[in-house]
Amino acid sequence: MISNIAISIFQIIIILVLAPLLSGIIKKIKAFFQIRKGASIFQPYYDLAKLLRKDSVVSENVSWIFHAARSYLSCVRANAGLIVPVFISDVPFSFAGDLIAVIYLFALCTILYRPCFA
């Protein structure tokens, strides 16, 4: 039981850490096939570090949903790591409709973060 929890936490950490690397590798391969040099495969990490140093600009007229959306997005990413089996097949939140659940979680993220232009 404890080893499954430790492996699940390890799986979430690996997914969150290696996701930018996978994005960088995909961009490098696309650049190769377009006969371009492309950026380094570590460029997404540099971009994340740059974005984390910046301050956010928030309007005074935003609702509580805007502030709650950031926390929700972090929870969705962690839950996706718990639902989808990557390293182990016995993940904590695994069930028959896990792919559908992940799709709906990310769809709700899109709805929450959709900019409203009125």
Number of C-alpha atoms within 10 A of each C-alpha: 6 7 8 13 12 11 16 22 15 14 21 19 13 14 17 14 12 12 12 19 17 15 15 20 17 13 17 20 15 14 14 12 9 10 9 11 12 15 13 14 18 15 18 19 18 13 11 11 11 10 11 10 8 8 7 8 6 9 7 6 6 9 9 8 11 12 11 11 17 14 10 16 18 10 13 17 16 17 17 20 24 20 20 21 17 15 13 12 9 16 19 16 13 14 12 7 9 16 14 9 16 18 12 12 18 15 11 16 16 13 10 16 13 9 8 5 4 3
